């Protein structure tokens, strides 16, 4: 079996990176974890793991401690500076100080060799249950009624036709669209849209924006006032 990601598992299954210099164990873990419904990618050492981590997003690392060159402990410690991916360490060393060292480096769990494959799966699932799912990326576009706003371009269209916005209106709409459905205070809108002035300035810009997106600006459907808080953009 190739040491690349298993192509048979559905994309929604957790993606695991197995890092171990032992070719036989690496292959066994890939086959077993794939059979258990995980997507599996393998790496032969820390350098290979770094390359895979730079190219792909993983839900969990199964990482051997004793590897030539950079050890699993060293890799764990450096990853923890900027990567929160859960890490389960594998090691032939079962002394208490070694387990403590693993946790101090930032590992989530520790499994001594030899181990039962079923226990590995149970530990993986336990870690994944504790880890919150990654936040969904912010949408690049948001629609409301006949309108579509492109957050990256800060462009508004209505039924495909361009709607001219001032710089302040585009910034305000972008701040609202980033948190669509969530009430935002006037102060927060001022900071996020970088509109200078006081809360009255935000009110003025909201009024102007409503004239361009609301069928009846006096009774707004999309850009609504939240009494005591501020404003909210209600998408479809």
N, C-alpha and C positions, 0 to 999 in steps of 0.2 A: 504494500500500500504506500502511495506517495506521502511524503512528509509535509504536504501542503494542507490547507484547510479542507476538511471533508466536504464534498459537494452534495452529498445526499441529504444532509440534515437541513431542515427548513431554516430560513434566515432568522426567524424569531427565536430560535433556540439559543441559549447562552453560548458565547464563543469563548473558548478556553485556550490559553497558550501554555503548552507543556514545554518546560525548559530542562533538559537533562542531557549530559554528555554520553550517557549509556545508551547506545543505539538500540539494544534489545529492549530495555525497559521503556524507552521513548516510543518505540513501535507498539509495544503491548498496551501502553496507556492510551495511545491514539486510537487503537482499534476498540479497546474496551469502552472508553468514554464516548466514542462515536456510536457504539452499539446502545449506549444509554441515552442517546438523543442529543448529545452535545455536538456543537461544531468545534473542531479541534485543529489547531495549527501547532506545529512543533518548532523548537529551536534547539540548536546543538550546544550553545553556550551563551554567555551574557551578551556578547557583541551581536550575535544573531538575534537574540531576544530584543535588543534595542532597535535593530532594524525593523523587526516585525511590529514592534510597538509604535514606531514612527509611521508605519504605513497602514495599520489596522487598529480598530477599536476592539478591546477585549473586555469580557465581563469578569474574568478571573485568571490569575497565573498559578500554575502548579510548578513550583520552582525547586530544583535540587540545590542543596547548599554546597556540597563538595564538587566543584567543577574546576577544571584547570583555568588559570588566569583569574579573572574576576569571579569571586565566589557568589553564591546565592545571597548570602548575608550582605555583601557589599552592594550587589545590584538592588536588593530590597531597600537598603538605606538611601541610596542615591535616587531611586524612583520616588521615594516618599517626599522628596523636595518639591515635586511638581506633578505627581501622578497618584491618584487615589484608588487605582485598580486594586481589588482585593488580591492578597497573595497567600497561598498555602505552601508552606515549606516542606520539603521532603529531605530526610537525612538519615544516615546510618548511625548518627550519634544521638543517643537517647538520654544523656546526662542532663540534669536539671539546669546547669549553667548554660548549656547549649540551647535549651528551649527558651530560657530567659533572654539570651542574646538575640534569638529570632524575634521575639515579641518586642524587644527594645528597638530593633531595627525597623519595626513597623509591620511585621507580618500579622495576618489575621488568624492563622492557625498553623499547627505544626504536627506533622505525621511522621513517626519514625519508621524506617525500613527494618525488616520486611513488613508489609501491611496487606490487609485484605482489600482487594479492589472495591468491594461493596462499602467498606468503611470510608474509602476515599470519596466515593460518590455521595455518601451521607454527609460527610464534612463539607464537600463542595456545595451541596444543596443548602446546608445550614448557613454557610457564609452568604450565599446568594439571597437567602430569605432576609438576612439582616441588613443587606446593602440596599438602600433605596434605588429605584430605577433611575437612570440618567434623565435629566430634564430634557424635555423636547426642545429642539432648536426653535428659535423664534421664527415665525412665518416671514417669508420674503414679500408676500402680498396678502392683502386683506380686502374682502368685499363686503359691501353694505348697499342694498338696493341695486341700482344700476351702476354704482361706483366701484372702482377697483383702485386701491392705492398700493403702489410699489414702494416698499420701505427703503430699499437700497437706492433706487433712483430718486426717491421723494417726488414721484409723479402720480397725479390723480387723473383717472379717465372716467368718463361716463358713457356707457354703452360703446366703448371703444374710442370715443373722441376725447382729446386732451382738454383738461380743465386747468386753467392758469391759476397757480397759487403764488402768493408772495412768499418770500423766504421764511417769514415768521409763521405764516399759515402752514407751510409744509413742515416746519420743525414741530409745530404744535400737533399736527395730525400724526406725525411720526411717533411722538411721545405717547399719544393716546393709543395708536395702533399697536405699539409694542406691548401694551398691557390692556388689550381690548377686553371688554367685559369686566374690568376691574376699576372701581372708583379711584380717582387720583386727585389729591389735593391741589389747590391752586399753586401753593409753594413748590410742590414737587414738579408740577407741570412747568413752572418757570425755570427750575433748575435743569430738568431733562431736555427742554426745548431751547434752553439758553436764550430765552427772551428776557431782556432787561426790563426793569420796572417793578411795579408792585402787583398785588393780586388784581387790581383794577385793570392793569394792562392785559392780563390773561383773559379777563371777562370780555374786553374789547375784541381781542383776537378770536375768541370763541364765537362772538356775535357775527364777526365778519366771515368766519369759516362756515357757520350755519347757513348764511345766505347763499353759499355755493353748493351745499350738499343736502339741505333739508327741503322737502316739498313745501313745508310751512314752517319757517324759522321760529314762529311764535309757539309752535307746538312740536318741538324737535323729536324726531323718531330715532335718530342715530347718535347724535352728540347730545347726550342728556345731562341735565343738572342733577347732582346728588346733594340734596339739602344737607347742610352742615358739614359737607366734605369737599366737593369740588365737581368734577365732571367725569363722565365715562363714555367711551365709544362702544356702541352696541352693534357688532357685526351680524351678518346673517348666520 
